[in-house]
Amino acid sequence: MSDEDPYLWLEDISGEAALDWVRERNDETVAALAGVPGFKELERGIREVLDDDGRIPYITRRGGHLYNFWQDADHVRGVWRRTTLEEYRKDRPAWETVLDLDALAEAEGEKWAWAGSSVLAPEHRHALVMLSRDGADACVVREFDLRTLEFVGGGFEVAEAKTRIGWIDRDRVWIGTDFGPGSMSGSGYPLQVRRWRRGTPLTEAEPVYEGRPSDLSATGWRDDTPGFERDFVHRQIDFWNQELFLLPAEPGAAPLKIDVPDDASASVYRNWLTVTTKSPWLGHPAGALLAFDFDAFQAGEREAEVLFTPDERTALGGYSWTRHHLVLTTRADVSSRMELLTPGPDGWSRAPLAGVPPLSTASVTCTDPDVSDEYFLNVSGFLQPSTLYRGTAGGDSESVKQGPALFDTAGLAVRQYFATSADGTRVPYFVVGPEDRPGPGPTLLYGYGGFEISMVPYYSAVTGRAWLARGGTYVVAGIRGGHEYGPSWHKAALGANRVRAYEDFAAVARDLVARDVTTPAQLGIEGGSNGGLLMGAMLTRDPELFGAVVAHVPLLDMLRFHKLLAGASWIAEYGDPDSPADRPHLERISPYHQVRADGPPYPPLLLLTSTRDDRVHPGHARKMAARLREFGHPVLFHEHLGGGHAGATDHGQTAFNEALVHTFLWERLTPSR
C-alpha cells in the first residue's frame, strides 16, 4: 500500500464516523455468527463455566483476612470480599462483602471495573482502591476504610490516569500520575515520583525523582518489612532496561543506584538482594538467579550465591519469599518444577517441593513473608482442574481447594512434541485432543511469541467446553519471543529477528499436518495482543497453512504502533518505525502493510477489539478489517464498546466473545459436519 493511509480516520476512537463503521461491522458479524444453530446453547454453556460457583476463589492474605475479588451471575461487575482461613478451608466459606462494584456502579451511574488495591500493613485497615471505567488501564483511586467498609471522605483520591500509587505510612503515599505537561511518558505512564501528604493538594506533592522524557515510566514504593523499612525508586528506561535506586533516609540526599546491569531484574527482601540476569554478568550466564547480601553489595562486595543456573532445556519460572525461605519455580521443557531454598550460616540448602505432575504448571499465588512461612500453591494442567495447596515452607501442605471438572476428559490425552523451525531450532508444543483419532480433525493452534511470556500447560474449562468436548484438538506453541527457554529464547525474536517467531509458528503448523493431527483446511489459529500481531503475520505470510484465523485486540499497523496509546513502550520489543535502521523490517512484518489483492487466497479472519482498550489502539483491528474488505478478503469484525485490553469486563461479554470465536472456527474448519 502507499504511504498515504486511507483508513487513518478509523483511529478516531470515539469519532462518530468511526463508531458508525464499527456498528455496521458488528451487525454483520452478529448476523453471520449469532444466528448459527447452536450459538445460544454454546454461549450458555460458556457462561455456565465462567459463573460456576465451584471455581477456586484465589486469595491474597492481608493480616487475619484472606481477600478475593469475585464475579458471577449475581455479581456481574464483581464483589471484593474477605474471609478467614478457618472459613476458607470449608467447601462453602462465609464471605464478608467489602465492596460491591455492581451497587457502586448503579449508585454512581458508572461502569466500574476492578483494577486492584493497595493495603497498608501491618494494621491492614487503610486501602487505596483502583477503579477502572469499563476495563481501561487508566483508573481512578479512592481511599477505603477496611473497618467501616466505606470510602474515606476527604481521603486520598486521584482522578483517572495510569496512576502508580502506594502507601508510605498512614498519612503519606508515593504517587505518580498526570501532573500536567511533561509528567507522563510518550506511552502514557508517570515519569515523576512524588511524596503526597494527607490533607494537602495533589499538585503540592513533594517531587523526589523524575525520569527522562524518553523513559517509559518511574515508580516509587516503600518496603515496609519490619526492621528493614526502605524506600525505592524504579526507573523503567524502556521495556527491557531499568534502574533501581535506594532512597537514603537523609532528606535531600541523592538516590543510590543499585549497581546491577540495566537489563537485569533486581529486588530486595530483608538482607537479600536477588538478581535475575538477562545477559552474562560476573561470570554467570543469562537466565541465572543470584543472591547477594544487600549491605555488602552496596559496599562493593560482588560474591553471589547462585540459586539457579539455566541449561538449554530449563529456565527460571519465578520465585517467592516466605519469612525464612525462597520457593523457586523452574521449567523443564515448559513443565514446572518446584524447590524450597533456605539461607543459612553455611550457605543455601535446597529440597524439592513435591506434588507437581508432569506436563503441568505450578505457581505460588500468595505468601505472607513479613509474618510466616505460609504459601499457597496452584497446580493445573490441560486436563487437570486446578488444585490449590496451602503449605508451610519446610513443613506440611494441604489441599484447600479443588477446581471443578467442567468438561468431560474421557478419551482425551496430552502430548508434547517438537517442531523444527526454518533455522533448525527445536520448538516445543503441546497437543490436547482425542487419544485415538483415526485421522486428521479440526484443530485450534494458539500462540503468542513475545515479551518473555511463556505458553504453559493450563486448565481452560472454556476451551474444554467449547472446543475439546466437541471433538476438536487444541494446540499451544512455545515459539521464540517468549520465555519458555529463558532470555535467549526471547532475544532470538527481538527487533529485526521477529520473523523467527513467525517461522516457529509456521513450523508447528506444518508439523501438525505431518503428524496427521490435522490438515491446513482444518487448522485454525488464535492469538491476542502481540499474539494478534502473530495472527496477522500468519495471515499475510503463510495463508495456505490455515483454514481460519482469530485475532483479539491485535497490533497490526507496525509503522504507526508507536504513535497510538501505549505503543511507544514496545519500541524495545519491535524496533522504532522512525528509525531508518528499523523501518524496513517493521514494514515487512506489518500485516496492515502486507495485505495484497493477488497471490494465495487468505483464510477467513475474525478480528475482535474494544473501544475502551487504552493499551492496544482499536484502530489496528479497524483498519485491518477495512483494508481486507477493500481487497475482497473474507473478514469479520467485532468491537465491544467497553472491555479494555481484556476485551470484556464481565462474564456475559466474555461468553459472547468466546461463542463468536468458537462458532466462527467450527463453522469454517468443519464445513461438512
Steps between C-alpha positions, in 0.01 A plus 500: 500500500608860457639721773165678516269311735142514372361364827668736742155633595425168670760588766256760637394279792168665580444691175146480367603374155734237644240374749235484227740282302560284810125451556452395138778241526365378836157449348650302212695275736210439734278419202759258361576315824241555774224348288687176433317201651649423839646847560276583794552156652876542467485848653294365793745214554795738509317733737430204730872426512589861575235536771549158661507551876740208542785702345794555733478844664869599497599719791749753631580493870482830682544444871237266638283517188517339157373738230349400167339676203210299356266520202202278421141523376394691812809722507546607140755775571630316803534511874811554712462273801690335782494205734718320754725200442269286713206591277705475180576136571127421478332395176275805519672773701307787654620817329469856624434754226754782506399689183219415257590642157152434358343711774767768460453510122125533536527772766749705298377425149848381399612167351764433764742210461740377768862612450656390831585633843791594725459432873715657772677248725516400778152619613341418161225753559577764239471419130549680173242361257549529124189515280503486121232638273381202297831314510751763389856497637451855628324508836380724779633453855300534821592436861291232672464408869505123552348534847199716415484364142453849360693738281687756708354848467779747427747212467749431223325525165646517148324574173514260206852434372749214473591571861764325711430535872601323823507562873796646688313528830156598623532858379732474198505318168734466207320636196565517127216633287412763242630826648475682168729547199828310529390283790400198288705300253420464132337169593271666754670389824626720787854639482488681835522344845359715780422474871145607568388589853143464619303821503715680244414562134630239259672776303713578806630143539878507556705409189762236578603358163430562133584275208620624166248592229609196298439259792203268527408571864619562856355356820567543871408260780557420865635167622321477835662176619539547878861584580585551132287805412638657182385710208582429137458661161481296183587663169371310196724616215323288240316171512818298564734741680461655842674645803423446868588764759504493879384828652717600797326596823672840503273770350629624166763227460544370147350160414754215511497283190513126565783410267363212295482487118215701352353191334496300826206476741586581863300495823580533869351291781625550855880463475496336155540652154383258231596555137370322191748542216401560139862512376820339635618680816773434757577171330140381517287427192186674384194359674671438835357593839756646739478608864724754675518638850346840430712711733819329384398551137444871558846513657655351185497124568402292195511141623172335408309197624384323184139397551434386144706439186310427176581240239379462142173336611434663838412860583408702806126522552497730802551513875315609814623576849351368821629621837803267504504332159485556126266291284666453159308412183686373196375361170647199322371487142223737617378278787534622860740384768501638855774527762525646849820697565613598848783741587717399794838576658670249269324608180171406341342157527233371263234232492240404239141611549296195410157470344550644149399246229668483156376736225345737753550849637554598863512852637506662841189717524550651847753527783520717812877543532497763775319265734527130418618220272149443366456460125213423263595294195282447193551196276315432174533341157308490174273218621563549871278751686691728730586391851593764757731388778580685821830410656767609740847519350700220656179347641180334386257601227129443449261521208262783587314540170434280199369650179201328340530277194286703259541289188529129427865393458426135424691390191718814499878508537781754528819459301804717448679517166779705348498659156809604308501866396652644183840554667502157666375613842299246701160654589281342772125467476223319685218308332176438693238290331353157424734223599406266215384722213516293179604797284535876488232721654412860589787655693550836671861621535570779751816711518649822634878525450606823669576703812651202688154348551507119514223281364460237773253218575180631659142387559249694290144387554390739223729330247394162636131571474504696173765305306633177647159364602380543140781285364758767427872487573669789681868587454720750686832601342801627698661705223795737532432843639362342816691379807455126462880453496613819669638836379667361188164360382353848528793689350507266200182668370563862597495782248612399152495135609123503559457272202650217706179488705295481182721229354465303824120523490488396135729207583257381769213526251688289246600248765135455601413417141801267465389313815150461353347699786327733255503643148547864396127529427420373851762707685388820672728737688439750779695766688455832677689829535856413388347162415255693281800637312615140461160413352522790253849391400384143441206623292722700267816283502367143495129508414511155340576338838171588669125466464398786735662772713384679817679810634406673826594865579784472246793716397493512120635837379867472590590836343270698732478286814738733686265796447190326637425488875760290686673393178822696554577272795548207261775652286757297695316183397434573132718792391437867425297581186666843490846344483636437148668189638175350636233618259575247220458194723191651667337552163578140408329366814214753499187305402313818413766589245539147366138446397489420130216463250681230302681182599369207706151554643487600867318280747196666664593730789308605812626817669388594852588821682367750755426870482623533859833327438744776595804275455473366143307752292182359340606676180734207428211256461267755340746596226597140430136402455444795266809417294406135465146595401641736235686209340211258529652273766266321742498684835259546790549770762352555845577779744359516853438860598648412842733233631851642495798297383339181632220554249232454770430610857231249596414138438217585263733686265763227528248224425374688195855557370593134549180384331581722201852358482412133529199524270714673239774237528273195510293616202807563288713203602219239488285608204378148425410404856 
